[in-house]
Amino acid sequence: MNTFTRLAILLGAAILAKTIAPLAHAEPQARLAVSPERYTIDFDERGGRTQSLMIKNLSDEPLTVKLSVANWDLDEQNRVKEIPPAEDSLDQWLVVNPLQVTIPPDSPQTIRWAILPRKQPVPGEYRALIYVEEVLPERAPQANASLRFNMRMGIPIYAHFGEEVVDTVALARTNNDDDSAVSIALQNKGNSHARLQGRYGIWPSAEFPGREKALAALRNTRKGRNEKEQAFTDVAMHDVVLLPDNIRYVTVNPDLPRSGEYTVQFDANFGDEQLQDTVIVRQPD
C-alpha cells in the first residue's frame, strides 16, 4: 500500500476537518490525499530550507484546492483548536506557493513552503497548520440536487529554533474507586512537543508472567514473533501529543472480558521517558 493510499484510508485519524452536507447513511469518498501528514523540522534566523507538500487528486475529474495557514493549540481532549495569530507565531512567517491550484485526475501536485522570520526568533518550538481545502465547482442551475461536500485537511508543523530541551515525565496508576481504569500522568517540562506512543498488554493476574517476560511478549507480538496462541490481550495506544510546559492526565479503560483481577503492562514512550509501569485493575462483579 503506497503512502497516498494509506493516507486516504487514514484521513479521519489525522488532524482533519470535514464539511459535509447532511445525508443519512452517506459515506463520502475521499478525493484527495496529502503527504507528509505532519512536519517536524528545525529552522534558523534565515528560516531554513524550502519544504515540499504533496497533494494527490484521487478522483477521476480535475480538483481545485486552496491553501491557507493558521496558528493552533491543543485542548484538554487533545483536539486541535485555532488561536489568533501573533507577531511571532509561525503562521505569520510561512510563505506557501501556490495558494490555489487545479490538479488533473489521478495526479500529484507539489506545493512549496518556507519559513521567513520577520523578527529574531527566541529559542523554542513554533507551530502552524497548513490547510488544504477543496474548492467546489459552481453547480449548474439545471443540476439535480445531490450530496456535495468539500474536504479540508490540516497538516501540523512543529518547527524548532535553537537548542531543543527534552524533559518529560510519565506515570501510570489506577484512577477510580473500583480500580477498573488507569490514569497516565504526563508532564512536559521541555521546550518541544512530546508524543505518547506504544502498547499495553492485559493478563489475568494469576497468569501474569512478570514484568520482563510481559515486555518481551509485547515486543515479540509487535514483531510477529509469537508462535503460540497469546495468553494476553495486546492493545495499541492512541497517540497523545503534549505541548511544552503542559500537564495532562490520560485515561485508559482496558477492555476486561469478565469480573476479576487483571494486570496491565505498559510498553510505551513519552519523549525521552519510557512508560513501562505495571498496574493492577479489576472488573467488578
C-alpha positions in Angstrom: 0.0 0.0 0.0 1.6 3.3 -1.1 1.7 6.5 1.0 -1.1 8.2 -0.7 -3.5 5.2 -0.4 -2.6 4.8 3.2 -3.2 8.4 4.0 -6.5 8.4 2.1 -7.7 5.5 4.3 -6.4 7.2 7.5 -7.7 10.7 6.8 -10.1 10.5 9.7 -7.3 9.7 12.1 -5.1 12.6 11.1 -5.8 16.2 12.1 -8.7 16.6 9.8 -11.8 18.8 9.4 -14.7 18.0 7.1 -17.7 20.0 6.0 -20.3 17.6 4.7 -23.9 18.2 3.5 -26.3 16.1 5.7 -27.4 12.9 4.1 -28.4 9.8 6.1 -26.1 6.8 5.7 -23.9 8.6 3.2 -20.2 8.0 3.3 -18.3 10.5 1.1 -15.3 9.1 -0.8 -12.0 10.8 -0.3 -10.9 12.7 -3.4 -7.5 13.9 -2.2 -4.6 12.8 -0.1 -1.6 14.6 1.3 1.9 13.6 2.2 3.5 14.0 4.7 0.8 14.1 7.4 2.9 16.4 9.6 6.3 18.1 9.7 8.9 18.2 12.5 11.7 20.5 11.4 14.4 22.9 12.6 14.9 26.4 11.3 17.4 29.3 11.9 17.3 33.1 11.7 17.0 32.9 7.9 14.3 30.3 8.0 16.0 27.1 6.7 15.4 25.1 3.6 12.2 25.0 1.5 9.8 22.2 2.3 7.5 20.2 0.0 3.9 19.1 0.4 2.5 16.6 -2.0 -1.3 16.6 -2.8 -2.8 13.9 -4.9 -6.1 14.0 -6.7 -7.7 10.6 -6.1 -10.7 11.3 -8.3 -11.4 11.0 -12.0 -12.0 14.7 -12.6 -10.0 17.9 -12.1 -9.8 19.0 -8.5 -9.1 22.6 -7.4 -7.6 23.2 -3.9 -6.7 26.3 -2.0 -4.2 26.5 0.8 -4.1 28.7 3.9 -2.3 28.8 7.3 -3.4 29.1 10.9 -2.0 29.3 14.4 -3.1 26.5 16.7 -3.0 24.9 20.1 -4.4 21.7 21.7 -7.4 21.5 24.1 -7.8 19.1 27.1 -9.2 16.4 24.8 -6.1 16.5 22.6 -8.0 18.2 19.8 -6.7 21.0 17.6 -8.1 24.4 18.2 -7.3 27.5 16.1 -6.0 30.5 18.1 -5.4 34.1 16.9 -2.1 34.9 15.1 0.6 36.8 16.9 3.5 38.8 15.6 5.9 35.9 16.2 3.6 33.0 15.6 4.7 30.6 12.9 1.7 31.1 10.6 2.8 34.7 10.1 6.2 33.6 8.9 5.1 30.9 6.4 5.3 31.5 2.6 3.2 29.0 0.6 3.3 28.7 -3.2 0.9 28.3 -4.9 -2.1 29.2 -2.8 -4.5 27.7 -5.2 -4.1 25.0 -7.9 -6.1 22.7 -10.1 -4.9 19.2 -10.2 -5.6 16.8 -13.1 -7.4 13.5 -12.3 -5.3 10.8 -10.6 -2.3 13.1 -10.5 0.0 14.6 -7.8 0.9 18.3 -7.2 3.8 19.6 -5.2 3.4 22.7 -3.1 6.4 24.5 -1.7 6.5 26.3 1.5 9.2 28.0 3.6 9.7 29.9 6.9 10.8 33.6 6.6 11.0 35.0 10.2 10.0 38.7 10.4 11.9 39.1 13.7 14.7 37.4 15.7 13.1 34.1 17.0 13.5 33.2 20.6 14.6 29.5 21.3 11.7 27.1 21.4 9.0 25.4 19.4 6.8 27.2 16.9 3.6 25.6 15.4 1.3 26.2 12.5 -1.3 24.4 10.3 -1.3 24.4 6.6 -4.9 23.8 5.5 -5.6 22.1 2.2 -9.2 22.7 1.2 -11.1 21.6 -1.9 -12.8 24.3 -3.9 -16.2 23.0 -5.1 -17.2 24.0 -8.7 -20.4 26.0 -9.0 -23.4 23.9 -9.6 -25.2 24.4 -12.9 -28.7 25.8 -12.4 -30.3 22.8 -14.0 -28.3 20.3 -12.0 -30.2 17.9 -9.8 -29.8 18.2 -6.0 -27.2 15.7 -4.7 -24.6 15.3 -2.0 -21.8 17.9 -2.2 -19.0 18.1 0.3 -15.7 19.8 0.5 -12.7 18.3 2.3 -10.4 20.4 4.5 -7.3 18.9 6.0 -4.9 20.5 8.4 -1.2 19.5 8.2 0.6 20.4 11.5 4.0 21.9 11.5 6.3 21.7 14.5 9.3 23.9 13.9 12.1 24.3 16.4 14.6 27.1 16.8 17.7 26.9 19.0 18.6 24.2 21.5 16.0 21.6 22.0 15.3 20.6 25.6 13.5 17.3 26.1 12.3 16.8 29.7 9.3 14.5 30.2 7.6 12.5 33.0 5.1 9.7 32.6 3.4 7.7 35.4 0.5 5.2 35.2 -1.7 4.3 38.1 -5.3 3.3 38.8 -7.6 6.2 38.9 -11.1 5.4 40.3 -12.7 3.8 43.3 -13.2 0.3 41.8 -9.7 0.2 40.1 -11.2 -0.6 36.7 -9.3 2.2 34.7 -5.8 3.6 34.5 -4.7 7.2 34.7 -1.5 8.2 33.0 0.0 11.4 34.3 2.1 13.2 31.6 4.3 16.3 32.2 6.3 18.0 29.5 8.9 20.3 31.0 10.9 20.7 27.8 10.6 23.3 25.0 9.3 21.0 22.3 6.2 18.8 22.0 6.3 15.2 23.2 4.3 12.3 21.9 3.0 9.3 23.9 3.1 6.2 21.7 3.1 2.5 22.5 1.1 -0.6 23.6 -0.1 -2.4 26.6 -1.0 -6.0 27.4 -3.7 -7.3 29.7 -3.3 -10.6 31.6 -5.4 -12.3 34.2 -3.3 -11.5 37.3 -2.9 -15.3 38.1 -1.3 -15.8 34.6 0.9 -12.7 34.6 4.5 -13.8 33.8 6.3 -10.9 35.4 7.3 -7.5 34.0 10.3 -8.6 31.9 8.6 -11.5 30.3 5.5 -9.4 29.7 7.5 -6.7 28.0 9.3 -9.4 25.8 5.9 -10.9 24.9 4.5 -7.5 23.9 7.6 -6.8 21.7 7.6 -10.2 20.1 3.9 -9.8 19.2 4.6 -6.4 17.7 7.4 -8.0 15.5 5.2 -11.0 14.6 7.4 -13.5 16.6 4.8 -15.0 18.9 4.2 -18.5 17.6 2.0 -19.7 20.4 -1.5 -18.5 21.0 -1.3 -15.3 23.0 -2.3 -15.6 26.7 -2.9 -11.9 26.9 -4.7 -9.1 25.0 -2.4 -6.7 23.1 -3.7 -3.2 22.6 -2.2 -0.3 20.7 -2.4 3.1 22.5 -3.8 6.2 20.8 -1.1 8.8 20.2 -1.2 11.7 22.6 0.7 14.9 22.0 1.6 17.2 24.8 2.9 20.7 24.1 5.7 22.3 26.0 5.1 23.3 29.7 1.9 21.3 30.0 0.5 18.6 32.3 -2.2 16.1 31.2 -4.0 13.1 32.6 -4.9 10.4 30.1 -7.4 7.7 31.0 -7.0 4.2 29.7 -10.0 1.9 30.1 -8.8 -1.7 29.5 -11.4 -4.0 27.9 -11.7 -6.6 30.6 -13.7 -9.7 29.4 -15.2 -10.7 32.8 -15.1 -9.9 36.5 -11.8 -10.5 38.3 -8.3 -9.0 38.7 -6.1 -8.2 35.8 -2.5 -7.0 35.3 -1.8 -4.3 32.7 1.8 -4.0 31.4 2.6 -0.8 29.5 5.4 -0.6 26.9 5.3 3.0 25.6 7.5 6.1 25.2 6.8 9.7 26.0 9.6 12.0 24.9 12.7 10.7 26.5 10.7 8.8 29.1 9.9 5.1 28.9 6.5 4.2 30.3 6.8 0.5 31.5 4.6 0.6 34.5 2.7 -2.5 35.7 -0.8 -1.7 37.0 -3.5 -3.9 38.7 -7.1 -3.4 37.5 -10.3 -5.0 38.5 -13.5 -5.8 36.7 -16.4 -5.5 39.3 -18.9 -8.3 39.5 
